[in-house]
Amino acid sequence: MIELRDLEAGDVERLFRWRQEPEVDLWLFDQPPVGFDAHRAWFDAFMADADRVGWIILQDGEPAGFLNLIGVSSEKRRARWAWYIGEASARGRGAGRAAQALGLERAFAELGLQKVWSEIHADNEAALKAQAAAGFRREGYLRRHSLKNGVYRDVVLLAILAEEWAAARGRVLRDLAASGMIRAVS
């Protein structure tokens, strides 16, 4: 069962550990923090920023990943979306797909956003597939846009609008609930 809970101060060490995982770092745009103090500074700034919201993805009650939105207080009512599954045992089991649906429900129903968008490395097939399953559409392709570890990578821009989520939400949430991935959402 996948659920989301609000990010808490006690999550700082867990996020640092996850961020150091090569399988997580491979898909992120920034270099991992060199040390815990740099990570703590990022975490504290994240927690204090009203423009950001973060959730811990829980799988069967245990922390499995991180999902966040940046730009939630914008008058444009759009926010950038990012997520990862930090626990190796949760990867490839649908946790990301289920967490995205729950996150989109919060983004549109609770936060009142009109658009959620993301940047995904073009070779991250799992994330592209998971976001497509949640209803994201491709909005652009940026060639050699990301530079990390001396390698340029292409980036796909994806987005979903509030009305697109409204049209897809019933099917997506029903399918996830039927598979036992999430609790039924009304």
OpenMM code with the backbone's topology and positions (N, CA, C; nanometers):
from openmm import Vec3, app, unit

residues = "MET ILE GLU LEU ARG ASP LEU GLU ALA GLY ASP VAL GLU ARG LEU PHE ARG TRP ARG GLN GLU PRO GLU VAL ASP LEU TRP LEU PHE ASP GLN PRO PRO VAL GLY PHE ASP ALA HIS ARG ALA TRP PHE ASP ALA PHE MET ALA ASP ALA ASP ARG VAL GLY TRP ILE ILE LEU GLN ASP GLY GLU PRO ALA GLY PHE LEU ASN LEU ILE GLY VAL SER SER GLU LYS ARG ARG ALA ARG TRP ALA TRP TYR ILE GLY GLU ALA SER ALA ARG GLY ARG GLY ALA GLY ARG ALA ALA GLN ALA LEU GLY LEU GLU ARG ALA PHE ALA GLU LEU GLY LEU GLN LYS VAL TRP SER GLU ILE HIS ALA ASP ASN GLU ALA ALA LEU LYS ALA GLN ALA ALA ALA GLY PHE ARG ARG GLU GLY TYR LEU ARG ARG HIS SER LEU LYS ASN GLY VAL TYR ARG ASP VAL VAL LEU LEU ALA ILE LEU ALA GLU GLU TRP ALA ALA ALA ARG GLY ARG VAL LEU ARG ASP LEU ALA ALA SER GLY MET ILE ARG ALA VAL SER".split()
positions = [
    Vec3(0.0847, -0.1177, 0.0000),
    Vec3(0.0000, 0.0000, 0.0000),
    Vec3(0.0894, 0.1242, 0.0000),
    Vec3(0.0650, 0.2132, -0.0938),
    Vec3(0.1417, 0.3366, -0.1064),
    Vec3(0.0615, 0.4518, -0.0482),
    Vec3(0.1294, 0.5331, 0.0313),
    Vec3(0.0707, 0.6539, 0.0895),
    Vec3(0.1754, 0.7639, 0.0855),
    Vec3(0.1293, 0.8874, 0.1066),
    Vec3(0.2198, 1.0008, 0.1197),
    Vec3(0.2037, 1.0591, 0.2584),
    Vec3(0.3147, 1.1006, 0.3180),
    Vec3(0.3069, 1.1774, 0.4423),
    Vec3(0.3949, 1.2992, 0.4254),
    Vec3(0.3588, 1.4052, 0.4956),
    Vec3(0.4346, 1.5293, 0.4867),
    Vec3(0.5794, 1.5063, 0.5293),
    Vec3(0.6689, 1.5769, 0.4636),
    Vec3(0.8098, 1.5742, 0.4993),
    Vec3(0.8253, 1.6285, 0.6410),
    Vec3(0.9080, 1.5630, 0.7210),
    Vec3(0.9302, 1.6017, 0.8608),
    Vec3(1.0783, 1.6247, 0.8859),
    Vec3(1.1081, 1.6989, 0.9916),
    Vec3(1.2471, 1.7290, 1.0267),
    Vec3(1.3310, 1.6023, 1.0410),
    Vec3(1.2730, 1.4960, 1.0916),
    Vec3(1.3449, 1.3707, 1.1118),
    Vec3(1.3819, 1.2972, 0.9833),
    Vec3(1.3366, 1.3470, 0.8691),
    Vec3(1.3668, 1.2824, 0.7415),
    Vec3(1.5009, 1.3247, 0.6836),
    Vec3(1.5680, 1.4196, 0.7464),
    Vec3(1.6905, 1.4755, 0.6885),
    Vec3(1.7967, 1.3689, 0.6622),
    Vec3(1.8210, 1.2794, 0.7577),
    Vec3(1.9232, 1.1762, 0.7388),
    Vec3(1.8836, 1.0775, 0.6293),
    Vec3(1.7574, 1.0392, 0.6256),
    Vec3(1.7084, 0.9439, 0.5254),
    Vec3(1.7265, 1.0004, 0.3844),
    Vec3(1.6878, 1.1262, 0.3644),
    Vec3(1.7032, 1.1863, 0.2319),
    Vec3(1.8503, 1.1948, 0.1927),
    Vec3(1.9368, 1.2242, 0.2884),
    Vec3(2.0800, 1.2287, 0.2592),
    Vec3(2.1287, 1.0908, 0.2127),
    Vec3(2.0871, 0.9876, 0.2831),
    Vec3(2.1276, 0.8514, 0.2471),
    Vec3(2.0754, 0.8143, 0.1085),
    Vec3(1.9482, 0.8419, 0.0834),
    Vec3(1.8914, 0.8104, -0.0475),
    Vec3(1.9625, 0.8866, -0.1583),
    Vec3(1.9921, 1.0125, -0.1320),
    Vec3(2.0531, 1.0973, -0.2350),
    Vec3(2.1940, 1.0487, -0.2712),
    Vec3(2.2572, 0.9751, -0.1832),
    Vec3(2.3904, 0.9216, -0.2097),
    Vec3(2.3861, 0.7916, -0.2901),
    Vec3(2.2692, 0.7302, -0.3025),
    Vec3(2.2548, 0.6038, -0.3758),
    Vec3(2.2832, 0.6255, -0.5244),
    Vec3(2.3723, 0.5479, -0.5839),
    Vec3(2.4024, 0.5647, -0.7271),
    Vec3(2.2791, 0.5525, -0.8163),
    Vec3(2.1856, 0.4637, -0.7838),
    Vec3(2.0661, 0.4455, -0.8658),
    Vec3(1.9725, 0.5659, -0.8573),
    Vec3(1.9735, 0.6382, -0.7473),
    Vec3(1.8963, 0.7616, -0.7356),
    Vec3(1.9711, 0.8745, -0.8049),
    Vec3(2.0986, 0.8892, -0.7723),
    Vec3(2.1788, 0.9978, -0.8269),
    Vec3(2.1835, 0.9960, -0.9795),
    Vec3(2.1820, 0.8787, -1.0395),
    Vec3(2.1880, 0.8661, -1.1843),
    Vec3(2.0835, 0.9510, -1.2550),
    Vec3(1.9645, 0.9620, -1.1969),
    Vec3(1.8525, 1.0274, -1.2629),
    Vec3(1.8303, 1.1709, -1.2186),
    Vec3(1.8995, 1.2163, -1.1144),
    Vec3(1.8807, 1.3528, -1.0658),
    Vec3(1.9705, 1.4486, -1.1422),
    Vec3(1.9316, 1.5737, -1.1465),
    Vec3(2.0033, 1.6733, -1.2246),
    Vec3(2.1232, 1.7313, -1.1506),
    Vec3(2.1140, 1.7465, -1.0208),
    Vec3(2.2222, 1.8055, -0.9424),
    Vec3(2.3144, 1.6978, -0.8886),
    Vec3(2.4363, 1.7382, -0.8571),
    Vec3(2.5291, 1.6483, -0.7893),
    Vec3(2.4792, 1.6272, -0.6467),
    Vec3(2.5017, 1.5097, -0.5891),
    Vec3(2.4622, 1.4923, -0.4489),
    Vec3(2.5471, 1.5828, -0.3612),
    Vec3(2.4942, 1.6243, -0.2474),
    Vec3(2.5734, 1.7076, -0.1567),
    Vec3(2.7021, 1.6354, -0.1177),
    Vec3(2.8104, 1.7109, -0.1084),
    Vec3(2.9404, 1.6522, -0.0747),
    Vec3(2.9397, 1.5997, 0.0681),
    Vec3(2.8753, 1.6717, 0.1557),
    Vec3(2.8716, 1.6294, 0.2953),
    Vec3(2.7353, 1.6544, 0.3566),
    Vec3(2.7183, 1.6023, 0.4759),
    Vec3(2.5897, 1.6137, 0.5432),
    Vec3(2.5549, 1.7584, 0.5744),
    Vec3(2.6525, 1.8428, 0.6074),
    Vec3(2.6236, 1.9834, 0.6401),
    Vec3(2.5602, 2.0556, 0.5218),
    Vec3(2.6108, 2.0306, 0.4005),
    Vec3(2.5519, 2.0914, 0.2810),
    Vec3(2.4097, 2.0402, 0.2595),
    Vec3(2.3901, 1.9124, 0.2829),
    Vec3(2.2561, 1.8550, 0.2703),
    Vec3(2.1631, 1.9152, 0.3748),
    Vec3(2.2084, 1.9281, 0.4969),
    Vec3(2.1268, 1.9867, 0.6041),
    Vec3(2.0852, 2.1289, 0.5677),
    Vec3(2.1768, 2.2062, 0.5100),
    Vec3(2.1442, 2.3434, 0.4685),
    Vec3(2.0351, 2.3418, 0.3609),
    Vec3(2.0475, 2.2494, 0.2614),
    Vec3(1.9440, 2.2370, 0.1592),
    Vec3(1.8104, 2.1982, 0.2223),
    Vec3(1.8139, 2.1000, 0.3115),
    Vec3(1.6921, 2.0503, 0.3750),
    Vec3(1.6234, 2.1604, 0.4556),
    Vec3(1.7006, 2.2329, 0.5349),
    Vec3(1.6435, 2.3406, 0.6165),
    Vec3(1.5819, 2.4488, 0.5290),
    Vec3(1.6488, 2.4833, 0.4195),
    Vec3(1.5940, 2.5831, 0.3267),
    Vec3(1.4658, 2.5309, 0.2625),
    Vec3(1.4639, 2.4031, 0.2267),
    Vec3(1.3442, 2.3424, 0.1677),
    Vec3(1.2276, 2.3513, 0.2662),
    Vec3(1.2509, 2.3122, 0.3889),
    Vec3(1.1441, 2.3103, 0.4902),
    Vec3(1.0916, 2.4507, 0.5203),
    Vec3(1.1765, 2.5531, 0.5094),
    Vec3(1.1375, 2.6904, 0.5426),
    Vec3(1.0732, 2.7638, 0.4250),
    Vec3(1.0782, 2.7067, 0.3068),
    Vec3(1.0325, 2.7737, 0.1857),
    Vec3(0.8850, 2.7442, 0.1599),
    Vec3(0.8008, 2.8466, 0.1692),
    Vec3(0.6572, 2.8295, 0.1466),
    Vec3(0.6255, 2.7940, 0.0015),
    Vec3(0.7218, 2.8091, -0.0874),
    Vec3(0.7028, 2.7791, -0.2279),
    Vec3(0.7261, 2.6312, -0.2601),
    Vec3(0.7689, 2.5539, -0.1587),
    Vec3(0.7998, 2.4123, -0.1780),
    Vec3(0.7161, 2.3264, -0.0832),
    Vec3(0.6809, 2.2103, -0.1319),
    Vec3(0.6129, 2.1125, -0.0476),
    Vec3(0.6734, 1.9758, -0.0802),
    Vec3(0.6923, 1.8955, 0.0236),
    Vec3(0.7506, 1.7638, 0.0026),
    Vec3(0.6781, 1.6576, 0.0815),
    Vec3(0.6791, 1.5382, 0.0259),
    Vec3(0.6171, 1.4233, 0.0906),
    Vec3(0.7126, 1.3050, 0.0865),
    Vec3(0.7058, 1.2248, 0.1895),
    Vec3(0.7746, 1.0965, 0.1902),
    Vec3(0.6763, 0.9934, 0.1356),
    Vec3(0.7225, 0.9173, 0.0395),
    Vec3(0.6426, 0.8082, -0.0159),
    Vec3(0.6569, 0.6895, 0.0791),
    Vec3(0.5457, 0.6407, 0.1291),
    Vec3(0.5455, 0.5253, 0.2188),
    Vec3(0.4971, 0.4027, 0.1426),
    Vec3(0.5675, 0.2932, 0.1606),
    Vec3(0.5228, 0.1649, 0.1069),
    Vec3(0.4991, 0.0734, 0.2261),
    Vec3(0.3750, 0.0341, 0.2453),
    Vec3(0.3368, -0.0481, 0.3607),
    Vec3(0.3836, 0.0158, 0.4912),
    Vec3(0.3693, 0.1480, 0.4987),
    Vec3(0.4016, 0.2222, 0.6199),
    Vec3(0.5474, 0.2584, 0.6377),
    Vec3(0.6346, 0.2105, 0.5489),
    Vec3(0.7785, 0.2365, 0.5599),
    Vec3(0.8238, 0.3361, 0.4528),
    Vec3(0.9105, 0.4300, 0.4885),
    Vec3(0.9597, 0.5264, 0.3904),
    Vec3(1.0275, 0.4569, 0.2727),
    Vec3(0.9889, 0.4996, 0.1515),
    Vec3(1.0424, 0.4384, 0.0305),
    Vec3(1.0946, 0.5406, -0.0694),
    Vec3(1.0491, 0.6666, -0.0616),
    Vec3(1.0914, 0.7650, -0.1596),
    Vec3(1.0480, 0.9050, -0.1233),
    Vec3(1.0742, 0.9964, -0.2139),
    Vec3(1.0511, 1.1388, -0.1918),
    Vec3(0.9843, 1.1986, -0.3149),
    Vec3(0.8832, 1.2807, -0.2926),
    Vec3(0.8118, 1.3505, -0.3983),
    Vec3(0.7997, 1.4957, -0.3558),
    Vec3(0.8259, 1.5897, -0.4479),
    Vec3(0.8154, 1.7299, -0.4095),
    Vec3(0.7672, 1.8169, -0.5239),
    Vec3(0.7150, 1.9309, -0.4862),
    Vec3(0.6697, 2.0337, -0.5796),
    Vec3(0.7403, 2.1641, -0.5440),
    Vec3(0.7851, 2.2355, -0.6466),
    Vec3(0.8475, 2.3661, -0.6270),
    Vec3(0.7697, 2.4663, -0.7106),
    Vec3(0.7245, 2.5719, -0.6457),
    Vec3(0.6471, 2.6758, -0.7133),
    Vec3(0.5020, 2.6789, -0.6714),
    Vec3(0.4683, 2.6162, -0.5599),
    Vec3(0.3281, 2.6028, -0.5197),
    Vec3(0.2621, 2.7353, -0.4822),
    Vec3(0.3414, 2.8369, -0.4458),
    Vec3(0.2818, 2.9639, -0.4059),
    Vec3(0.2746, 3.0638, -0.5205),
    Vec3(0.3142, 3.0237, -0.6394),
    Vec3(0.3133, 3.1127, -0.7556),
    Vec3(0.1710, 3.1515, -0.7923),
    Vec3(0.1537, 3.2756, -0.8308),
    Vec3(0.0219, 3.3200, -0.8765),
    Vec3(-0.0177, 3.2511, -1.0069),
    Vec3(0.0806, 3.1939, -1.0760),
    Vec3(0.0525, 3.1222, -1.2003),
    Vec3(-0.0086, 2.9851, -1.1739),
    Vec3(-0.0024, 2.9398, -1.0486),
    Vec3(-0.0612, 2.8135, -1.0053),
    Vec3(-0.0054, 2.6937, -1.0812),
    Vec3(0.1260, 2.6985, -1.1036),
    Vec3(0.1952, 2.5846, -1.1638),
    Vec3(0.3169, 2.5549, -1.0776),
    Vec3(0.3556, 2.4287, -1.0765),
    Vec3(0.4706, 2.3895, -0.9954),
    Vec3(0.5490, 2.2803, -1.0662),
    Vec3(0.6801, 2.2803, -1.0406),
    Vec3(0.7686, 2.1771, -1.0950),
    Vec3(0.7686, 2.0583, -1.0003),
    Vec3(0.7689, 1.9436, -1.0554),
    Vec3(0.7493, 1.8169, -0.9860),
    Vec3(0.8755, 1.7337, -0.9961),
    Vec3(0.9139, 1.6706, -0.8897),
    Vec3(1.0264, 1.5775, -0.8928),
    Vec3(1.0014, 1.4676, -0.7898),
    Vec3(1.0524, 1.3509, -0.8183),
    Vec3(1.0336, 1.2384, -0.7259),
    Vec3(1.1396, 1.1325, -0.7531),
    Vec3(1.1603, 1.0496, -0.6526),
    Vec3(1.2448, 0.9316, -0.6709),
    Vec3(1.2083, 0.8279, -0.5662),
    Vec3(1.2402, 0.7035, -0.5988),
    Vec3(1.2249, 0.5936, -0.5038),
    Vec3(1.3638, 0.5685, -0.4463),
    Vec3(1.3796, 0.5907, -0.3179),
    Vec3(1.5097, 0.5802, -0.2536),
    Vec3(1.5454, 0.4406, -0.2069),
    Vec3(1.4472, 0.3628, -0.1708),
    Vec3(1.4716, 0.2276, -0.1220),
    Vec3(1.4740, 0.1300, -0.2392),
    Vec3(1.5845, 0.0614, -0.2549),
    Vec3(1.6001, -0.0317, -0.3673),
    Vec3(1.4890, -0.1362, -0.3703),
    Vec3(1.4429, -0.1807, -0.2537),
    Vec3(1.3402, -0.2850, -0.2481),
    Vec3(1.2055, -0.2370, -0.3009),
    Vec3(1.1860, -0.1057, -0.3121),
    Vec3(1.0587, -0.0509, -0.3600),
    Vec3(1.0620, -0.0188, -0.5092),
    Vec3(1.1785, -0.0205, -0.5698),
    Vec3(1.1898, 0.0160, -0.7116),
    Vec3(1.1331, -0.0936, -0.8012),
    Vec3(1.0673, -0.0484, -0.9087),
    Vec3(1.0143, -0.1417, -1.0074),
    Vec3(0.8896, -0.2148, -0.9639),
    Vec3(0.8257, -0.1671, -0.8584),
    Vec3(0.7068, -0.2350, -0.8049),
    Vec3(0.5808, -0.1489, -0.8117),
    Vec3(0.5898, -0.0361, -0.8841),
    Vec3(0.4732, 0.0507, -0.8997),
    Vec3(0.4600, 0.1588, -0.7944),
    Vec3(0.5548, 0.1678, -0.7025),
    Vec3(0.5457, 0.2690, -0.5963),
    Vec3(0.5483, 0.4097, -0.6542),
    Vec3(0.6330, 0.4332, -0.7534),
    Vec3(0.6410, 0.5655, -0.8146),
    Vec3(0.5125, 0.6029, -0.8856),
    Vec3(0.4570, 0.5087, -0.9573),
    Vec3(0.3307, 0.5335, -1.0276),
    Vec3(0.2187, 0.5676, -0.9294),
    Vec3(0.2080, 0.4907, -0.8219),
    Vec3(0.1038, 0.5147, -0.7224),
    Vec3(0.1274, 0.6468, -0.6492),
    Vec3(0.2524, 0.6739, -0.6132),
    Vec3(0.2835, 0.7988, -0.5425),
    Vec3(0.2510, 0.9194, -0.6294),
    Vec3(0.2775, 0.9084, -0.7585),
    Vec3(0.2454, 1.0195, -0.8482),
    Vec3(0.0965, 1.0488, -0.8494),
    Vec3(0.0151, 0.9465, -0.8562),
    Vec3(-0.1294, 0.9676, -0.8572),
    Vec3(-0.1739, 1.0367, -0.7284),
    Vec3(-0.1212, 0.9910, -0.6154),
    Vec3(-0.1564, 1.0553, -0.4881),
    Vec3(-0.1049, 1.1986, -0.4823),
    Vec3(0.0140, 1.2212, -0.5357),
    Vec3(0.0696, 1.3560, -0.5390),
    Vec3(-0.0090, 1.4491, -0.6295),
    Vec3(-0.0532, 1.3982, -0.7449),
    Vec3(-0.1341, 1.4807, -0.8344),
    Vec3(-0.2682, 1.5150, -0.7708),
    Vec3(-0.3231, 1.4209, -0.6987),
    Vec3(-0.4488, 1.4474, -0.6288),
    Vec3(-0.4301, 1.5635, -0.5310),
    Vec3(-0.3201, 1.5627, -0.4571),
    Vec3(-0.2923, 1.6718, -0.3634),
    Vec3(-0.2621, 1.8018, -0.4364),
    Vec3(-0.1841, 1.7929, -0.5431),
    Vec3(-0.1455, 1.9138, -0.6171),
    Vec3(-0.2682, 1.9878, -0.6709),
    Vec3(-0.3620, 1.9133, -0.7266),
    Vec3(-0.4767, 1.9778, -0.7878),
    Vec3(-0.5911, 2.0013, -0.6896),
    Vec3(-0.6251, 1.9016, -0.6083),
    Vec3(-0.7403, 1.9148, -0.5182),
    Vec3(-0.7087, 1.9985, -0.3947),
    Vec3(-0.5913, 1.9802, -0.3367),
    Vec3(-0.5585, 2.0505, -0.2123),
    Vec3(-0.4844, 2.1819, -0.2354),
    Vec3(-0.3895, 2.1819, -0.3284),
    Vec3(-0.3085, 2.3012, -0.3501),
    Vec3(-0.3655, 2.3937, -0.4573),
    Vec3(-0.4629, 2.3462, -0.5315),
    Vec3(-0.5286, 2.4296, -0.6315),
    Vec3(-0.4428, 2.4664, -0.7510),
    Vec3(-0.3454, 2.3836, -0.7827),
    Vec3(-0.2613, 2.4121, -0.8981),
    Vec3(-0.3396, 2.3891, -1.0276),
    Vec3(-0.2983, 2.4561, -1.1339),
    Vec3(-0.3598, 2.4337, -1.2649),
    Vec3(-0.2681, 2.3545, -1.3563),
    Vec3(-0.1380, 2.3431, -1.3170),
    Vec3(-0.0428, 2.2684, -1.3996),
    Vec3(0.0694, 2.2153, -1.3118),
    Vec3(0.1096, 2.0918, -1.3396),
    Vec3(0.2274, 2.0310, -1.2775),
    Vec3(0.3175, 1.9891, -1.3926),
    Vec3(0.4449, 2.0280, -1.3858),
    Vec3(0.5380, 1.9958, -1.4944),
    Vec3(0.6659, 1.9369, -1.4388),
    Vec3(0.7388, 1.8677, -1.5259),
    Vec3(0.8631, 1.8051, -1.4814),
    Vec3(0.9644, 1.7984, -1.5942),
    Vec3(1.0873, 1.7770, -1.5530),
    Vec3(1.1987, 1.7537, -1.6443),
    Vec3(1.2516, 1.6139, -1.6135),
    Vec3(1.2622, 1.5317, -1.7172),
    Vec3(1.3087, 1.3939, -1.7000),
    Vec3(1.4192, 1.3691, -1.8013),
    Vec3(1.5268, 1.3060, -1.7569),
    Vec3(1.6295, 1.2675, -1.8532),
    Vec3(1.5661, 1.1737, -1.9567),
    Vec3(1.5989, 1.1976, -2.0827),
    Vec3(1.5360, 1.1229, -2.1917),
    Vec3(1.5623, 0.9727, -2.1841),
    Vec3(1.6699, 0.9323, -2.1170),
    Vec3(1.7001, 0.7896, -2.1060),
    Vec3(1.6409, 0.7253, -1.9801),
    Vec3(1.5611, 0.8004, -1.9045),
    Vec3(1.4971, 0.7478, -1.7841),
    Vec3(1.3604, 0.6899, -1.8215),
    Vec3(1.3643, 0.5746, -1.8860),
    Vec3(1.2423, 0.5138, -1.9380),
    Vec3(1.1402, 0.4819, -1.8295),
    Vec3(1.1850, 0.4411, -1.7118),
    Vec3(1.0913, 0.4067, -1.6042),
    Vec3(1.0116, 0.5294, -1.5605),
    Vec3(1.0783, 0.6433, -1.5424),
    Vec3(1.0088, 0.7655, -1.5003),
    Vec3(0.9165, 0.8158, -1.6106),
    Vec3(0.9621, 0.8112, -1.7354),
    Vec3(0.8776, 0.8559, -1.8465),
    Vec3(0.7511, 0.7703, -1.8560),
    Vec3(0.7664, 0.6403, -1.8374),
    Vec3(0.6517, 0.5487, -1.8426),
    Vec3(0.5560, 0.5741, -1.7253),
    Vec3(0.6118, 0.5932, -1.6061),
    Vec3(0.5282, 0.6180, -1.4883),
    Vec3(0.4514, 0.7494, -1.5024),
    Vec3(0.5173, 0.8519, -1.5538),
    Vec3(0.4486, 0.9797, -1.5681),
    Vec3(0.3433, 0.9745, -1.6779),
    Vec3(0.3701, 0.9020, -1.7847),
    Vec3(0.2687, 0.8857, -1.8892),
    Vec3(0.1461, 0.8120, -1.8342),
    Vec3(0.1694, 0.7116, -1.7508),
    Vec3(0.0577, 0.6373, -1.6906),
    Vec3(-0.0279, 0.7262, -1.6015),
    Vec3(0.0327, 0.8291, -1.5419),
    Vec3(-0.0423, 0.9214, -1.4563),
    Vec3(-0.1127, 1.0293, -1.5377),
    Vec3(-0.0829, 1.0378, -1.6668),
    Vec3(-0.1505, 1.1348, -1.7524),
    Vec3(-0.0647, 1.2504, -1.7998),
    Vec3(0.0648, 1.2518, -1.7641),
    Vec3(0.1526, 1.3572, -1.8122),
    Vec3(0.1673, 1.3469, -1.9639),
    Vec3(0.1804, 1.4628, -2.0286),
    Vec3(0.2033, 1.4686, -2.1725),
    Vec3(0.3372, 1.5358, -2.2011),
    Vec3(0.3962, 1.4948, -2.3077),
    Vec3(0.5226, 1.5549, -2.3489),
    Vec3(0.4987, 1.6957, -2.4029),
    Vec3(0.5753, 1.7920, -2.3517),
    Vec3(0.5631, 1.9306, -2.3964),
    Vec3(0.6879, 1.9794, -2.4677),
    Vec3(0.7971, 1.9077, -2.4535),
    Vec3(0.9177, 1.9533, -2.5205),
    Vec3(1.0316, 1.8552, -2.5047),
    Vec3(1.1339, 1.8805, -2.5834),
    Vec3(1.2536, 1.7977, -2.5804),
    Vec3(1.3728, 1.8914, -2.5905),
    Vec3(1.4600, 1.8866, -2.4912),
    Vec3(1.5762, 1.9742, -2.4847),
    Vec3(1.7019, 1.8909, -2.5066),
    Vec3(1.7666, 1.9128, -2.6185),
    Vec3(1.8858, 1.8362, -2.6523),
    Vec3(2.0060, 1.8859, -2.5728),
    Vec3(2.0849, 1.7882, -2.5239),
    Vec3(2.2073, 1.8171, -2.4486),
    Vec3(2.1835, 1.9284, -2.3460),
    Vec3(2.0801, 1.9152, -2.2699),
    Vec3(2.0355, 2.0197, -2.1780),
    Vec3(2.0917, 2.0041, -2.0366),
    Vec3(2.1175, 1.8832, -1.9977),
    Vec3(2.1641, 1.8541, -1.8621),
    Vec3(2.3110, 1.8131, -1.8675),
    Vec3(2.3904, 1.8706, -1.7791),
    Vec3(2.5318, 1.8337, -1.7694),
    Vec3(2.5581, 1.7824, -1.6286),
    Vec3(2.6032, 1.6590, -1.6213),
    Vec3(2.6335, 1.5996, -1.4918),
    Vec3(2.7481, 1.5017, -1.5108),
    Vec3(2.8441, 1.5103, -1.4235),
    Vec3(2.9616, 1.4229, -1.4318),
    Vec3(3.0282, 1.4295, -1.5689),
    Vec3(3.0275, 1.5486, -1.6282),
    Vec3(3.0943, 1.5695, -1.7563),
    Vec3(3.0200, 1.5172, -1.8778),
    Vec3(2.8962, 1.4720, -1.8603),
    Vec3(2.8184, 1.4146, -1.9707),
    Vec3(2.6920, 1.4978, -1.9917),
    Vec3(2.6708, 1.5378, -2.1170),
    Vec3(2.5462, 1.6061, -2.1528),
    Vec3(2.4384, 1.5022, -2.1807),
    Vec3(2.3169, 1.5329, -2.1337),
    Vec3(2.2042, 1.4426, -2.1565),
    Vec3(2.0839, 1.5227, -2.2043),
    Vec3(2.0028, 1.4582, -2.2865),
    Vec3(1.8790, 1.5181, -2.3335),
    Vec3(1.7751, 1.5122, -2.2220),
    Vec3(1.6813, 1.6067, -2.2272),
    Vec3(1.5775, 1.6179, -2.1253),
    Vec3(1.4411, 1.6279, -2.1929),
    Vec3(1.3444, 1.5561, -2.1387),
    Vec3(1.2056, 1.5627, -2.1850),
    Vec3(1.1269, 1.6469, -2.0857),
    Vec3(1.0503, 1.7419, -2.1382),
    Vec3(0.9600, 1.8222, -2.0555),
    Vec3(0.8217, 1.7595, -2.0612),
    Vec3(0.7637, 1.7367, -1.9458),
    Vec3(0.6314, 1.6759, -1.9358),
    Vec3(0.5429, 1.7629, -1.8484),
    Vec3(0.4126, 1.7559, -1.8708),
    Vec3(0.3202, 1.8312, -1.7862),
    Vec3(0.1831, 1.7664, -1.7893),
    Vec3(0.1071, 1.7994, -1.6877),
    Vec3(-0.0338, 1.7603, -1.6819),
    Vec3(-0.1112, 1.8802, -1.6283),
    Vec3(-0.2249, 1.9076, -1.6896),
    Vec3(-0.3111, 2.0173, -1.6487),
    Vec3(-0.4196, 1.9652, -1.5551),
    Vec3(-0.4750, 2.0548, -1.4766),
    Vec3(-0.5791, 2.0159, -1.3805),
    Vec3(-0.6943, 1.9433, -1.4492),
    Vec3(-0.7379, 1.9928, -1.5651),
    Vec3(-0.8514, 1.9286, -1.6329),
    Vec3(-0.8135, 1.7920, -1.6901),
    Vec3(-0.6861, 1.7742, -1.7256),
    Vec3(-0.6411, 1.6427, -1.7735),
    Vec3(-0.6395, 1.5426, -1.6592),
    Vec3(-0.5931, 1.5881, -1.5405),
    Vec3(-0.5974, 1.5005, -1.4243),
    Vec3(-0.7420, 1.4675, -1.3884),
    Vec3(-0.8304, 1.5668, -1.3939),
    Vec3(-0.9717, 1.5438, -1.3613),
    Vec3(-1.0307, 1.4369, -1.4531),
    Vec3(-0.9911, 1.4383, -1.5799),
    Vec3(-1.0429, 1.3393, -1.6757),
    Vec3(-0.9835, 1.2006, -1.6512),
    Vec3(-0.8588, 1.1933, -1.6069),
    Vec3(-0.7903, 1.0644, -1.5900),
    Vec3(-0.7998, 1.0090, -1.4486),
    Vec3(-0.8249, 1.0941, -1.3497),
    Vec3(-0.8107, 1.0550, -1.2092),
    Vec3(-0.8959, 0.9347, -1.1712),
    Vec3(-1.0201, 0.9310, -1.2142),
    Vec3(-1.1074, 0.8201, -1.1767),
    Vec3(-1.0497, 0.6862, -1.2195),
    Vec3(-1.0087, 0.6773, -1.3461),
    Vec3(-0.9508, 0.5545, -1.3987),
    Vec3(-0.8201, 0.5211, -1.3287),
    Vec3(-0.7308, 0.6191, -1.3150),
    Vec3(-0.5993, 0.5946, -1.2551),
    Vec3(-0.6144, 0.5501, -1.1102),
    Vec3(-0.6923, 0.6232, -1.0316),
    Vec3(-0.7090, 0.5892, -0.8898),
    Vec3(-0.7826, 0.4571, -0.8718),
    Vec3(-0.8821, 0.4322, -0.9549),
    Vec3(-0.9576, 0.3062, -0.9482),
    Vec3(-0.8659, 0.1875, -0.9790),
    Vec3(-0.7848, 0.2006, -1.0841),
    Vec3(-0.6933, 0.0921, -1.1203),
    Vec3(-0.5913, 0.0657, -1.0093),
    Vec3(-0.5377, 0.1722, -0.9510),
    Vec3(-0.4395, 0.1555, -0.8428),
    Vec3(-0.5039, 0.0944, -0.7186),
    Vec3(-0.6261, 0.1354, -0.6869),
    Vec3(-0.6956, 0.0790, -0.5716),
    Vec3(-0.7278, -0.0683, -0.5962),
    Vec3(-0.7722, -0.1014, -0.7177),
    Vec3(-0.8049, -0.2404, -0.7508),
    Vec3(-0.6827, -0.3301, -0.7420),
    Vec3(-0.5645, -0.2750, -0.7705),
    Vec3(-0.4425, -0.3544, -0.7626),
    Vec3(-0.3847, -0.3598, -0.6209),
    Vec3(-0.4493, -0.2874, -0.5280),
    Vec3(-0.4029, -0.2866, -0.3907),
    Vec3(-0.2882, -0.1909, -0.3639),
    Vec3(-0.2555, -0.1068, -0.4620),
    Vec3(-0.1434, -0.0141, -0.4465),
    Vec3(-0.1779, 0.1054, -0.3572),
    Vec3(-0.3046, 0.1508, -0.3617),
    Vec3(-0.3479, 0.2627, -0.2796),
    Vec3(-0.4838, 0.2312, -0.2190),
    Vec3(-0.5215, 0.3075, -0.1195),
    Vec3(-0.6579, 0.2993, -0.0658),
    Vec3(-0.7517, 0.3656, -0.1649),
    Vec3(-0.8747, 0.3214, -0.1692),
    Vec3(-0.9731, 0.3823, -0.2586),
    Vec3(-0.9885, 0.5301, -0.2221),
    Vec3(-0.9902, 0.6145, -0.3243),
    Vec3(-1.0063, 0.7597, -0.3076),
    Vec3(-1.1372, 0.7971, -0.3710),
    Vec3(-1.2174, 0.8750, -0.2992),
    Vec3(-1.3485, 0.9129, -0.3556),
    Vec3(-1.3387, 1.0322, -0.4466),
] * unit.nanometer
topology = app.Topology()
chain = topology.addChain("A")
for resn in residues:
    res = topology.addResidue(resn, chain)
    for name in ("N", "CA", "C"):
        topology.addAtom(name, app.Element.getBySymbol(name[0]), res)
